[in-house]
Amino acid sequence: MTVRSRASGFAAIAVAGLCGGCNTVTPAAYSEVASTRYLAPNGSDSSGRVPYRYAASADWRSYDKVMLDRW
């Protein structure tokens, strides 16, 4: 194999990798989920990868015990 054919093969692979890496898919909106009404738009995610957030309104200070399960 010559140096030129090796370099052109490497360049073709690099271009294909760059084209595939730049492809983005818009995340699917949540639907038919029981907790959908509790989801709110996620304003802190500028990438758009986490479109919704869930904030539980639990008062963690009222708990004094922890239960750990082993799988």
N, C-alpha and C positions, 0 to 999 in steps of 0.2 A: 504494500500500500504506500502510495506517495504521501508526502507531507501535505500537498495541496488537497488531495481527496480526504485525508484525515481532518484537515481544518474545515473543509466545507461540510463534512458530516457532523462535526462538532457544532458548527454554526447552525445547521438545520435543527439539531436537537435543542440547542439553546433557544432558538426562535420559537419552536413548538412549545417548550416549557414556559417561556414568557407569555405567550398567547394564552395558554391554558391557565396560568396563574393569575392573569388579570381578569378572568371571567368571574362575575359575581352573580349570585342568585338572590333575589329578594325573598326574605323569609315568609313562609306561609302564615296567614293570620290564624289565630286560634278560633276554632269553631267546634260546636257540639261538645264542649267541655263543661262539666257541672259548675266549675268555679269561674267561668268566663265573666260573670257579672262583677266579680271582685277584682278583676284585672284593670289596671289603669295604664295609660300611655307612659312609657319610660322616657322622661325628658333628659335623664342623665346619660343616656347611651347615644352618642353622636354617630356611631357606625351603623345603626339601624339593625344590628344583629339580634338585639334583645328588645323587641318592639313594645313589650308590656312588662309591667312589674307587679308583684303581689306583696302587699305589706300587711302582715298579720298584726292585729291590735291586741297582742297578749301582754299582760302585765307580768313580766318574768320575775319581778321582785316578790310576788305572792307565792312562788314555789320554793319549797325547802328540801325537796328530794329529787333524785335523778334515777331513772331506770335505764340500764344498758342491756341490750340483747346481743347475744352472739349468734352468728349465722351458722 
